[in-house]
Amino acid sequence: MADASNYISPLIRLNPGDNVAVAREQIDPAAMPDIDGLRPLAKIPRGHKIALSPIARGAAVTKYGQTIGFASEDIEAGQHVHSHNLAVGEFTRDYAMCADAVAPEMVPEPERATFMGYARADGRVGTRNYIAVISSVNCSATVSKAVAAHFSAPGVMERYPGVDGVIALTHGGGCAFNTKAEGYDYLTRTIAGYATHPNVGGVLMIGLGCETNQIPALLKREGLGENDRLRTMTIQQVGGTRRTIEAGIRAVEDMMPLTGAIERTPQPVSGLSLALECGGSDGYSGISANPGLGFAADLLVRHGGTVILAETPEIYGAEHLLTRRAVSPAVAEKLLQRIEWWRDYTSRNNAEMDNNPSHGNKQGGLTTILEKSLGAVAKGGMSRLNAVYEYAEKVTEPGLVFMDTPGYDPVAVTGQVAGGANLIAFTTGRGSVSGFKPAPTLKLATNSDMYRHMVEDMDIDCGTVVTGVETIEALGRRIFELMIDTASGKETCSEAFGYGDNEFVPWQVGAVM
């Protein structure tokens, strides 16, 4: 007879008040006619939901102890609950501003963790040491890439020890827009954020010359000026493609000795700024990887670090969990204002917030944006929310903060890195291959099957929580230790493949003329 103490139910009930559970494994009624007194009425794919009790049409469906939508038809106990019988609906949320805003219990200074990082002149700390070639406009992208490509040839970087590489940060905008509009603000803030990023030791900015996004105006606007670490040039002024590539190579070569001279030294973990991101979420995201990352994020906050939660469309419906933890009513109100901006933005573009769950999200068991958001918010742990930033604004407040970004991962992470994130934690249930130079990216797999299937692209298996092998706390500590190792120079899976050159995607919002 099997030891009952070792029994792990095929169902995960996340809150005693939930009327659905998540399938830990695929459920087949033929093989499992009875599960803990529940009779499955259909095959339930792993990660998907099963009704624990009858749910009347129009009644709330609850997961995490929260409403994730409403039954679009009568649902029997044991039925598969998904897009065919669950829909988003409007309901009142209790924002309870600041009700749960508790100051974190900080780790005493002598006991705080350290990592090996690059101390910069402005007091920030780098986890990598790159030279960046940044285009001001799409028209200079090809030249910028050609300059960077010169240094990726075999053996070239061997001449420059101490420099992690030369990266081209190019994009599809920079002209034909209103310089008084949001889109211009976002672009200039993004470029300035990368140009002054702690993981960047030298910058070459290349323009065409006639674009709307003029380099001198950008520098003045962002309080920057040319120096030994920041050079600029325009193709029209230098004299065309070949001459600009040659001049760009010389400029980068000139910066190499200065950039490479800096060495890693012991730095407090308070110098880490962690970007939190979901990509290809599934039904396990809010059960394993996201709460595990949330525990690690809380640890980082307690050590004095900064944690940047983002993706406004992917906290929609769960914003009340953040307003409760806001340090002040003003912070809570700013978050709600960004939510309202998104309501208006989607409406003007003939969309709705529930368009967000992707095809892959739904295949993985997520049904509504409310369900996705409740799981996504778990990445932020339980720390107090100290500030809300607009896209690509420089993050200056330590602890947990929020940045307004789209849910589209390359755009969201670009904003977070522009804000100063020097490390990225990216949870995924479907699999991801992204990297985001100059910041190293850790990819956290929500389930062990996908981890094994894509092991060369995944940095850590969080499916151990789903299988009952590991607790959220143990996983969180393991993630925290890996963050420190990565910040100290350990190569991530995406870095091993060279990912990160194509994920610089500033948010293009507003009219293109």
Sequence and secondary structure as in RCSB ss.txt:
>XXXX:A:sequence
MADASNYISPLIRLNPGDNVAVAREQIDPAAMPDIDGLRPLAKIPRGHKIALSPIARGAAVTKYGQTIGFASEDI
EAGQHVHSHNLAVGEFTRDYAMCADAVAPEMVPEPERATFMGYARADGRVGTRNYIAVISSVNCSATVSKAVAAH
FSAPGVMERYPGVDGVIALTHGGGCAFNTKAEGYDYLTRTIAGYATHPNVGGVLMIGLGCETNQIPALLKREGLG
ENDRLRTMTIQQVGGTRRTIEAGIRAVEDMMPLTGAIERTPQPVSGLSLALECGGSDGYSGISANPGLGFAADLL
VRHGGTVILAETPEIYGAEHLLTRRAVSPAVAEKLLQRIEWWRDYTSRNNAEMDNNPSHGNKQGGLTTILEKSLG
AVAKGGMSRLNAVYEYAEKVTEPGLVFMDTPGYDPVAVTGQVAGGANLIAFTTGRGSVSGFKPAPTLKLATNSDM
YRHMVEDMDIDCGTVVTGVETIEALGRRIFELMIDTASGKETCSEAFGYGDNEFVPWQVGAVM
>XXXX:A:secstr
   GGG   SEE  STT SEEEESS B TTT S BTTB   S B TT EEESS B TT EEEETTEEEEEESS B
 TT EESTTTEE         TTTT        GGG  EEEEEE TTS EESS EEEEEESSGGGHHHHHHHHHH
TTSTTSGGGSTT  EEEEE  S SSSS TTSHHHHHHHHHHHHHHT TTEEEEEEEE SSSSS HHHHHHHTT  
 BTTEEEEEHHHHTSHHHHHHHHHHHHHHHHHHHHT   EEEEGGG EEEEEE S  TTTTTTHHHHHHHHHHHH
HHTT EEEE  GGGTTT HHHHHTTBSSHHHHHHHHHHHHHHHHHHHHTT  GGG S HHHHHTT  SHHHHHHH
HHGGGTT  EEEEE TT      EEEEE   SSHHHHHHHHHHTT  EEEEEESS     BTTB EEEEESSHHH
HHHTTTT SEE TTTTTTSS HHHHHHHHHHHHHHHHTT   HHHHHT  SS       S   
